[in-house]
Amino acid sequence: MATTLIALGLAAWFSRPPVVEKQVTVKAPPPPPASASASATVKKPAPAAAPQRQPEIKDPVPPGEPPAIRTKEQGAAALMALPELQAWSAAIEKNSGGKAHGGLLEYDPTPRKLNGKNYWQFSFVENSAEAAQRWESFLVSSSDDEILVEDASSEEAISLGRWRREKHPGKRTAVDN
């Protein structure tokens, strides 16, 4: 019975008429009749202009929030380029005999908004096999080159200049200083 059904299906398949594809041709409108007076005033058509790309549409920056000009990675690099952090890293390496290293730890991936600007949040840490000890916390602006220091005693964000004047970070050589 199954063989009969298959045979009938194949017979129906091969007995149907073949599909014929039709070619469609498009005719251009006939050119206007040429005359001596008409040919004198006929201008050549201008060459077709290349299609222009549409400009990319971007969402506008919310009002009051400066556009980001540096990424989180660029902010971290700017922070690690500070002479104080470079000196701290070298002191950590030297004092530990290479067993500990200075580095940055992002303590909150969400940018902190302060005075209408967004800041990346990093802590400079002494990183060893046992633990990571925080030395200082920083806010790095995403919209300009500003770097602020979070003052643990007053719980306010202070400028690098004030931090250098008041805290003397260049003299610091350990976690407890």
N, C-alpha and C positions, 0 to 999 in steps of 0.2 A: 504494500500500500504506500509506504514511504517513497519507494522508487517511482511509483506512478505519479505521486504529487510532485516530485522533483522534475520528472520528465515533462509534465504539463506546464510547470513554471518556466522551464527552459524554453519550451516551444512558444509560450506566450511572449517571452522576452525577445526571441529572435524573429518572431513574426511581425513585430510592430515596425512601422515605417521609420527609416533613418531620419535623424534630425538634420535639417539643412540650414546652414548659416547663410544669412544674406549680407551682402556687402552694400553699405550705404555710401553713396558719394554725395558730397556737398558741392553745389555749383556756385561759383562766384558770380555776382551780378555782372552783366556785360558792361564793358567800358563805354563811356559816352562816345558818340560819333566824333571823329576828329575832323576839325575844319581848320583852315588856315588862321582864322581869327581866334578860335578857341585854343589852338596850340600855342599861340603867342602868349597867352595869359595863364597857361597852366603852370602851376608851381609844383616842384617835386615835393612829395610828402616828407615831413620831418622823420628822421629815423626814430624808431620806437625807443622810448626811454626805458632804461632798466628798472624793474620794479624796486621800489624802496621798501626797506624793512621797517616795520612798525616799531616805534620805541618800546622798550620793555616797561611795563606798567608795574610800579612798585607802590606799596602801601606808604602813605605819608607818615612821617615821624610824629608821634603824639605831641601836641603843643606843650612847651615847657621842658621837653626832654631833648637835650642836645644829641645829635646823631653820633653813633659809636664810630670812633676813628681808629681804635685799636682793639684787637681781640684779647681774650683772656690770656692766651699764650704770650702775646706781645707785652701785656701788662706784667706778667710774671717775669719775663726777661728784663724789663725795665727795672723791676724791683730788685732782682738779683744783681743788676749792674751797679747798685748803690755801693759806694766804697765801704760803708759800715757792714753791709751783709757780706761783701767779699772778704773783709778782715775777719769777721766772725767765722766764716766758713774755714778760712785758713787756720784760725786759732783752734777750732774744734778738731780739725784733722791732726794738727800738731799735738795738742794736749792728749788726745786719745790714742796716739800712735797709729792713726788710720782706721781705728775701729768704729769711729762715729763720723758723721758727715753733716754739714749744714745744708738745709734745703727748705723749700716752700711746701706748705700744705694748704690746700684750699679748704677752709673750714665751713664754708656755706656756698653751694653752687649757685644760689640765687643772688643776683646782684643786689647790693644794698643801696637804697635810694636815700640820698642826703643832700639837702639844699637843691633839689631838682635835678641832681645828677646821679647816674648809676656808677657804682664802684664794685670792682671785683674784690673778694675778701680772702686774704692770705695770712698765714702765720709763718714766721721763720722759726724752724725747729732744729734742734740738735737730734739727729736721728741715729740711733744705735740698734744693735740686735735686741736689746732689752726693752727700749721704749723710745718715744719721741717726746722731747722736752721742748715746750714752747718758750721762745725767747721774747718774741714781740709779734703783734698783729698789725696788719697794714690794710688800708683801703686804697685801691688803685683805680683811678678814674678811667672809664671807657671812652670818654668824649674829649679828653685832653691829657696833658702830661702830669697832672696833679697826683701826688701820692700823699696820703695822710697816715698818721700813726694813731692807733687806738691806745690812749693813755689808760692803763689799768687802774691807776689810783683815782682819777677823776671821772672815768668812764666817758670821756669825750674824745672826739677825733681832732688831733692837732696837726699842724703843718710840719713838714720835714724841718724847716728852719727852727721852729719853736722846739721841736723834739731834740734837735742837735744842741741848742742853747741850754735847755733845761735838764736833759737826761744824759748828756755827754756819752752817746753810744760808741764813739770811737775808742773810749777807754775800757769798754766792757770786754771781758775775756771769758766769762762763764755764765751759766744759767742764772745763778743767784745774784749777779751784779746788777 
